[in-house]
């Protein structure tokens, strides 16, 4: 098995064994990495996944606010400042990890 196949298998297992909260954390990590690498097309795909993960029924006002932030990041990803997008995603990532992922692990 070549290195690329091993990497794909590892990534598939990492995703399959992750909780929904951990998957959102991984999306934030990937989005931040895309900002650093100036990969706007992949960044837009990540943000679209984050938008798709919102549950407006259960999330209420928080989901609405996250949607607004994600829309801002999506608009900036087209030709705006990716440093700002990275900062927004980093702040959301830290809050998500502290408020959701860490709480679920306890």
Backbone as JSON Lines, residues from 0, in Angstrom:
{"i":0,"aa":"X","n":[0.85,-1.18,0.0],"ca":[0.0,0.0,0.0],"c":[0.9,1.24,0.0]}
{"i":1,"aa":"X","n":[0.66,2.14,-0.92],"ca":[1.5,3.34,-0.99],"c":[1.1,4.37,0.06]}
{"i":2,"aa":"X","n":[1.94,5.37,0.21],"ca":[1.74,6.38,1.26],"c":[0.42,7.12,1.1]}
{"i":3,"aa":"X","n":[0.02,7.43,-0.13],"ca":[-1.23,8.17,-0.35],"c":[-2.43,7.34,0.09]}
{"i":4,"aa":"X","n":[-2.42,6.06,-0.2],"ca":[-3.53,5.2,0.24],"c":[-3.57,5.06,1.75]}
{"i":5,"aa":"X","n":[-2.42,4.96,2.38],"ca":[-2.37,4.88,3.84],"c":[-2.91,6.16,4.47]}
{"i":6,"aa":"X","n":[-2.55,7.28,3.87],"ca":[-3.03,8.57,4.39],"c":[-4.55,8.67,4.25]}
{"i":7,"aa":"X","n":[-5.1,8.28,3.11],"ca":[-6.55,8.32,2.91],"c":[-7.25,7.39,3.9]}
{"i":8,"aa":"X","n":[-6.69,6.21,4.12],"ca":[-7.28,5.27,5.07],"c":[-7.25,5.85,6.48]}
{"i":9,"aa":"X","n":[-6.15,6.48,6.85],"ca":[-6.04,7.11,8.18],"c":[-7.08,8.22,8.33]}
{"i":10,"aa":"X","n":[-7.2,9.06,7.31],"ca":[-8.15,10.16,7.37],"c":[-9.58,9.64,7.47]}
{"i":11,"aa":"X","n":[-9.88,8.59,6.72],"ca":[-11.23,8.02,6.76],"c":[-11.53,7.48,8.15]}
{"i":12,"aa":"X","n":[-10.58,6.79,8.76],"ca":[-10.77,6.25,10.11],"c":[-10.91,7.38,11.13]}
{"i":13,"aa":"X","n":[-10.11,8.45,10.96],"ca":[-10.19,9.57,11.9],"c":[-11.55,10.23,11.85]}
{"i":14,"aa":"X","n":[-12.13,10.31,10.67],"ca":[-13.46,10.93,10.53],"c":[-14.54,9.98,11.05]}
{"i":15,"aa":"X","n":[-14.42,8.71,10.71],"ca":[-15.44,7.73,11.11],"c":[-15.52,7.58,12.63]}
{"i":16,"aa":"X","n":[-14.4,7.78,13.31],"ca":[-14.38,7.58,14.76],"c":[-14.62,8.88,15.54]}
{"i":17,"aa":"X","n":[-14.93,9.97,14.84],"ca":[-15.12,11.27,15.49],"c":[-16.6,11.52,15.77]}
{"i":18,"aa":"X","n":[-16.87,12.21,16.87],"ca":[-18.23,12.64,17.18],"c":[-18.58,13.83,16.29]}
{"i":19,"aa":"X","n":[-19.85,14.16,16.16],"ca":[-20.22,15.36,15.39],"c":[-19.51,16.62,15.9]}
{"i":20,"aa":"X","n":[-19.37,16.76,17.22],"ca":[-18.7,17.93,17.78],"c":[-17.23,17.95,17.37]}
{"i":21,"aa":"X","n":[-16.58,16.79,17.36],"ca":[-15.18,16.72,16.93],"c":[-15.04,17.0,15.44]}
{"i":22,"aa":"X","n":[-16.03,16.6,14.64],"ca":[-15.98,16.89,13.21],"c":[-16.05,18.39,12.95]}
{"i":23,"aa":"X","n":[-16.88,19.1,13.71],"ca":[-16.95,20.56,13.57],"c":[-15.6,21.17,13.93]}
{"i":24,"aa":"X","n":[-14.98,20.67,14.98],"ca":[-13.65,21.15,15.38],"c":[-12.65,20.92,14.25]}
{"i":25,"aa":"X","n":[-12.72,19.77,13.6],"ca":[-11.82,19.48,12.47],"c":[-12.09,20.41,11.29]}
{"i":26,"aa":"X","n":[-13.36,20.75,11.08],"ca":[-13.67,21.72,10.02],"c":[-13.06,23.08,10.32]}
{"i":27,"aa":"X","n":[-13.16,23.51,11.57],"ca":[-12.52,24.78,11.95],"c":[-11.01,24.71,11.69]}
{"i":28,"aa":"X","n":[-10.38,23.61,12.11],"ca":[-8.94,23.45,11.89],"c":[-8.59,23.52,10.41]}
{"i":29,"aa":"X","n":[-9.38,22.84,9.59],"ca":[-9.12,22.85,8.15],"c":[-9.34,24.24,7.57]}
{"i":30,"aa":"X","n":[-10.38,24.92,8.01],"ca":[-10.63,26.28,7.53],"c":[-9.5,27.23,7.88]}
{"i":31,"aa":"X","n":[-8.97,27.12,9.09],"ca":[-7.84,27.96,9.51],"c":[-6.61,27.65,8.65]}
{"i":32,"aa":"X","n":[-6.38,26.37,8.41],"ca":[-5.26,25.97,7.56],"c":[-5.42,26.52,6.14]}
{"i":33,"aa":"X","n":[-6.63,26.48,5.62],"ca":[-6.9,27.02,4.28],"c":[-6.6,28.52,4.22]}
{"i":34,"aa":"X","n":[-6.91,29.23,5.29],"ca":[-6.6,30.66,5.35],"c":[-5.1,30.89,5.29]}
{"i":35,"aa":"X","n":[-4.36,30.09,6.05],"ca":[-2.9,30.24,6.06],"c":[-2.29,29.9,4.7]}
{"i":36,"aa":"X","n":[-2.89,28.95,4.0],"ca":[-2.36,28.5,2.7],"c":[-2.94,29.28,1.53]}
{"i":37,"aa":"X","n":[-3.85,30.21,1.81],"ca":[-4.52,30.99,0.78],"c":[-5.26,30.1,-0.21]}
{"i":38,"aa":"X","n":[-5.89,29.05,0.31],"ca":[-6.67,28.12,-0.51],"c":[-8.14,28.51,-0.4]}
{"i":39,"aa":"X","n":[-8.52,29.47,-1.22],"ca":[-9.86,30.04,-1.14],"c":[-10.96,29.07,-1.53]}
{"i":40,"aa":"X","n":[-10.72,28.24,-2.53],"ca":[-11.77,27.31,-2.95],"c":[-12.05,26.26,-1.89]}
{"i":41,"aa":"X","n":[-11.02,25.71,-1.28],"ca":[-11.23,24.73,-0.21],"c":[-11.84,25.41,1.01]}
{"i":42,"aa":"X","n":[-11.43,26.64,1.28],"ca":[-12.0,27.4,2.4],"c":[-13.5,27.56,2.21]}
{"i":43,"aa":"X","n":[-13.93,27.9,1.01],"ca":[-15.36,28.06,0.75],"c":[-16.1,26.74,0.95]}
{"i":44,"aa":"X","n":[-15.49,25.63,0.57],"ca":[-16.11,24.32,0.79],"c":[-16.25,24.03,2.28]}
{"i":45,"aa":"X","n":[-15.22,24.37,3.06],"ca":[-15.27,24.16,4.51],"c":[-16.38,25.01,5.13]}
{"i":46,"aa":"X","n":[-16.45,26.27,4.73],"ca":[-17.48,27.15,5.28],"c":[-18.88,26.66,4.9]}
{"i":47,"aa":"X","n":[-19.01,26.16,3.66],"ca":[-20.31,25.6,3.25],"c":[-20.69,24.41,4.13]}
{"i":48,"aa":"X","n":[-19.72,23.59,4.5],"ca":[-19.98,22.46,5.41],"c":[-20.4,22.97,6.79]}
{"i":49,"aa":"X","n":[-19.72,24.01,7.27],"ca":[-20.09,24.58,8.57],"c":[-21.52,25.12,8.54]}
{"i":50,"aa":"X","n":[-21.87,25.79,7.46],"ca":[-23.24,26.31,7.31],"c":[-24.22,25.14,7.28]}
{"i":51,"aa":"X","n":[-23.87,24.09,6.55],"ca":[-24.74,22.93,6.45],"c":[-24.91,22.18,7.76]}
{"i":52,"aa":"X","n":[-23.97,22.37,8.67],"ca":[-24.05,21.66,9.95],"c":[-24.94,22.38,10.97]}
{"i":53,"aa":"X","n":[-25.36,23.59,10.66],"ca":[-26.18,24.35,11.6],"c":[-27.57,23.74,11.73]}
{"i":54,"aa":"X","n":[-28.06,23.69,12.95],"ca":[-29.41,23.23,13.23],"c":[-30.19,24.42,13.77]}
{"i":55,"aa":"X","n":[-30.95,25.05,12.89],"ca":[-31.64,26.28,13.26],"c":[-32.79,26.02,14.24]}
{"i":56,"aa":"X","n":[-33.39,24.83,14.18],"ca":[-34.47,24.51,15.11],"c":[-33.97,24.44,16.54]}
{"i":57,"aa":"X","n":[-32.91,23.68,16.75],"ca":[-32.39,23.51,18.1],"c":[-31.42,24.62,18.49]}
{"i":58,"aa":"X","n":[-30.74,25.19,17.51],"ca":[-29.71,26.19,17.8],"c":[-30.22,27.58,18.06]}
{"i":59,"aa":"X","n":[-31.4,27.89,17.56],"ca":[-32.01,29.19,17.78],"c":[-31.12,30.36,17.42]}
{"i":60,"aa":"X","n":[-31.0,31.3,18.36],"ca":[-30.25,32.53,18.12],"c":[-28.76,32.25,17.87]}
{"i":61,"aa":"X","n":[-28.21,31.26,18.53],"ca":[-26.79,30.94,18.32],"c":[-26.56,30.48,16.88]}
{"i":62,"aa":"X","n":[-27.45,29.64,16.38],"ca":[-27.32,29.19,14.99],"c":[-27.44,30.38,14.03]}
{"i":63,"aa":"X","n":[-28.35,31.29,14.32],"ca":[-28.51,32.48,13.48],"c":[-27.23,33.33,13.46]}
{"i":64,"aa":"X","n":[-26.63,33.5,14.63],"ca":[-25.4,34.3,14.72],"c":[-24.23,33.61,14.03]}
{"i":65,"aa":"X","n":[-24.14,32.3,14.22],"ca":[-23.08,31.55,13.53],"c":[-23.27,31.65,12.03]}
{"i":66,"aa":"X","n":[-24.51,31.55,11.57],"ca":[-24.79,31.67,10.15],"c":[-24.29,33.02,9.62]}
{"i":67,"aa":"X","n":[-24.55,34.08,10.36],"ca":[-24.09,35.41,9.94],"c":[-22.56,35.47,9.87]}
{"i":68,"aa":"X","n":[-21.89,34.9,10.87],"ca":[-20.42,34.88,10.85],"c":[-19.89,34.04,9.69]}
{"i":69,"aa":"X","n":[-20.51,32.89,9.46],"ca":[-20.08,32.04,8.35],"c":[-20.3,32.75,7.01]}
{"i":70,"aa":"X","n":[-21.43,33.45,6.87],"ca":[-21.69,34.2,5.63],"c":[-20.63,35.29,5.43]}
{"i":71,"aa":"X","n":[-20.27,35.98,6.5],"ca":[-19.22,36.98,6.43],"c":[-17.92,36.34,5.95]}
{"i":72,"aa":"X","n":[-17.56,35.2,6.56],"ca":[-16.33,34.5,6.17],"c":[-16.4,34.05,4.72]}
{"i":73,"aa":"X","n":[-17.56,33.57,4.3],"ca":[-17.73,33.14,2.92],"c":[-17.55,34.3,1.95]}
{"i":74,"aa":"X","n":[-18.13,35.44,2.28],"ca":[-17.97,36.63,1.43],"c":[-16.51,37.07,1.38]}
{"i":75,"aa":"X","n":[-15.83,37.08,2.52],"ca":[-14.43,37.48,2.56],"c":[-13.54,36.48,1.83]}
{"i":76,"aa":"X","n":[-13.94,35.22,1.79],"ca":[-13.12,34.2,1.14],"c":[-13.03,34.39,-0.37]}
{"i":77,"aa":"X","n":[-13.94,35.15,-0.92],"ca":[-13.94,35.35,-2.37],"c":[-12.76,36.22,-2.78]}
{"i":78,"aa":"X","n":[-12.63,37.4,-2.19],"ca":[-11.49,38.25,-2.53],"c":[-11.1,39.17,-1.37]}
{"i":79,"aa":"X","n":[-11.52,38.8,-0.19],"ca":[-11.23,39.61,0.99],"c":[-9.95,39.17,1.7]}
{"i":80,"aa":"X","n":[-9.83,39.6,2.94],"ca":[-8.65,39.37,3.76],"c":[-8.8,38.04,4.51]}
{"i":81,"aa":"X","n":[-8.0,37.06,4.13],"ca":[-8.09,35.75,4.77],"c":[-7.52,35.75,6.18]}
{"i":82,"aa":"X","n":[-6.72,36.76,6.51],"ca":[-6.22,36.86,7.88],"c":[-7.39,37.07,8.84]}
{"i":83,"aa":"X","n":[-8.32,37.92,8.46],"ca":[-9.5,38.18,9.28],"c":[-10.37,36.93,9.37]}
{"i":84,"aa":"X","n":[-10.55,36.25,8.25],"ca":[-11.34,35.02,8.26],"c":[-10.7,34.0,9.19]}
{"i":85,"aa":"X","n":[-9.37,33.87,9.12],"ca":[-8.66,32.95,9.99],"c":[-8.84,33.3,11.45]}
{"i":86,"aa":"X","n":[-8.84,34.6,11.76],"ca":[-9.05,35.04,13.14],"c":[-10.46,34.72,13.62]}
{"i":87,"aa":"X","n":[-11.44,34.94,12.77],"ca":[-12.83,34.62,13.13],"c":[-12.96,33.12,13.38]}
{"i":88,"aa":"X","n":[-12.44,32.31,12.46],"ca":[-12.53,30.86,12.62],"c":[-11.76,30.37,13.84]}
{"i":89,"aa":"X","n":[-10.63,30.99,14.13],"ca":[-9.85,30.61,15.32],"c":[-10.63,30.89,16.6]}
{"i":90,"aa":"X","n":[-11.27,32.05,16.65],"ca":[-12.08,32.38,17.82],"c":[-13.25,31.43,17.99]}
{"i":91,"aa":"X","n":[-13.91,31.12,16.88],"ca":[-15.03,30.18,16.93],"c":[-14.55,28.78,17.33]}
{"i":92,"aa":"X","n":[-13.39,28.39,16.8],"ca":[-12.82,27.08,17.13],"c":[-12.54,26.96,18.63]}
{"i":93,"aa":"X","n":[-11.9,28.0,19.17],"ca":[-11.57,27.98,20.6],"c":[-12.84,27.91,21.46]}
{"i":94,"aa":"X","n":[-13.84,28.69,21.07],"ca":[-15.1,28.69,21.82],"c":[-15.8,27.34,21.69]}
{"i":95,"aa":"X","n":[-15.78,26.76,20.5],"ca":[-16.41,25.46,20.28],"c":[-15.71,24.38,21.1]}
{"i":96,"aa":"X","n":[-14.39,24.41,21.1],"ca":[-13.64,23.41,21.85],"c":[-13.92,23.54,23.35]}
{"i":97,"aa":"X","n":[-13.89,24.75,23.85],"ca":[-14.12,24.96,25.29],"c":[-15.56,24.68,25.69]}
{"i":98,"aa":"X","n":[-16.49,25.08,24.85],"ca":[-17.9,24.99,25.23],"c":[-18.59,23.7,24.87]}
{"i":99,"aa":"X","n":[-18.11,22.98,23.87],"ca":[-18.8,21.79,23.41],"c":[-17.93,20.54,23.54]}
{"i":100,"aa":"X","n":[-16.79,20.55,22.89],"ca":[-15.95,19.35,22.84],"c":[-15.44,18.98,24.23]}
{"i":101,"aa":"X","n":[-14.9,19.94,24.95],"ca":[-14.36,19.67,26.28],"c":[-15.46,19.24,27.24]}
{"i":102,"aa":"X","n":[-16.62,19.87,27.14],"ca":[-17.75,19.54,28.0],"c":[-18.23,18.11,27.74]}
{"i":103,"aa":"X","n":[-18.25,17.69,26.47],"ca":[-18.7,16.34,26.14],"c":[-17.72,15.29,26.66]}
{"i":104,"aa":"X","n":[-16.43,15.65,26.69],"ca":[-15.42,14.7,27.14],"c":[-15.46,14.5,28.65]}
{"i":105,"aa":"X","n":[-16.01,15.48,29.36],"ca":[-16.02,15.41,30.84],"c":[-17.07,14.49,31.39]}
